[in-house]
Amino acid sequence: MVRNIASVLAFALLLSGAPALAADGEGKVSGVLKEIRADGKLVIEEQGPWKGPGTGLVSRSVEISPSTNIRVVRSTGTWNAADANPGYEIEASDFRALKPGDFVTVTTGAKSMALSVDVMRSDGEVGMASPRTDTLISK
């Protein structure tokens, strides 16, 4: 009886993990675009966990296709809560917008296929995650 219960539990655990093993789910890769290869793949250097010297940086490759949605995101330097994307300007583009050295965030689907690529352009600004403090102070 105990063996039967153990077998059923083992089988149930195996089945519950099967969907995770069978499908490549949607994921994200963010980092510096290192290379745009002729075979349609982007090589991205991503910062991973730091575990001492020689660790932390990981190269990942994703494939782009004609259906990949590519957008260029720029900081506007202003922060208006009424904007659809406060503090940012987003422009649809194509693969020609991609340049080595760009910071990109790629949303992937099955088999590391890029569904969308967001290219962050700084235009010399720093600290783009929040508005400049001088725009928040009322005079």
N, C-alpha and C positions, 0 to 999 in steps of 0.2 A: 504494500500500500504506500509506504514512504517513498519507494522508488518511483511509483507512478506519479505521485504528487511532484516529486523533484523533476521528473521528465516533463510534465506539463508546464511547470514553472520555467524551466530552461527553454522550452519551445515558445512560450509566451514572450519571454525576454528577447529571443531571437527575432520573432515576428515584429515586435514593437520597434526594433532597431532597423528593420529592413528598408522602410522608406528613406531613412537618412542615408543608407548605403547605396540605394538605387538611383537617387536623383541628385544632380548638382543643383543646389538651391541658389537663389539670388544672393549675391554677396557684394562687397565693396572693397576696392583697392584704392588707397590714397597715397600719393608720394610724388617724387620728382620724375618726370618723363625723361628717361635716359636715351632711348633709341626708338626710332620709327623704322621698322624693318620693311623690306620690299615685299615680304610675304603677307603683309597686312596685320602684323602684330606690333603691339606697343610693349616696350620693356620699361617697367616702372620700378624705381627703387623706393621701397617702403620701409619706414622705421618700425621695427618690431621691438620686442622686449630686450632690454639691455642686460646682458649677463656677463659683462666684463669686456676687456679689449678684444677687438675682432668680431664682436657680435652686434646684433641690433639691426643692421641693414640687410634687407632681403630683396632680391630681384624677382619680380613677378612679370609674367607676360600674359597679355590678353589680346584677343583677336578682334579687330574692328571689321565691320561690313558696311555696305551701302545703307543699311537700315539703322546703323548706330546713330543715335541722337547726340550731336555735339553742340555744346553751348559754351560761350565765353562769358565769364563772370568778372566784373570789374567793380571796385569800390567807387561809390559816387562821392564820398567825403561828406555826405549829408545824411541825416537820419530823420526821416519823416514817417511816423507810424501809419499814415494814410497810404503809403506806397505799398505795392504788392510785395516787394522784397526790400524792406527798409535798409538803406545803406548800400545797396548793390544794383547794378545794371546788368541784365542778362540778355545776351544776344545769340540767336541761333546761328550756327556756322556749319562748316564741314571739315574734313580731315586736313585741309590746307591751313587751318588755324592752329594746328598742333606743331609745337616746336620743342626740340630737346631743351631741358631746363625749366619747362613749365611745371607748375604744381597742378596735378590733375586728381580728380576723384572719379573712379570708374565704377559704375554699377554693372555687375556681370550676371549672366544667366547661365544656362547649361554649357558645360565644357569651356568655361572661361571666355565666352563670347560677350563682348561689350555691348550692353543695351544702351547705355548712355555714358558720355564723357563730359565732365564739367571741367573747364580749363580756367584756373584762377590767375588773373592778370593783376599785378599790383600797381603798375604804372608809377613805381617809386614810393608808394605809400607803405607804411608799416602798421601793424596792429589793426588789420582790416576786420577782425571779428567783432569789433564794437565801434561805435562812432567816436570821432575825435572829441575830446572833452571840451574844446573851445566851442563846438556847435551846440553843446548842451547848456551852456551858461547863458542866462538871459542878462542882457545889459540894460 
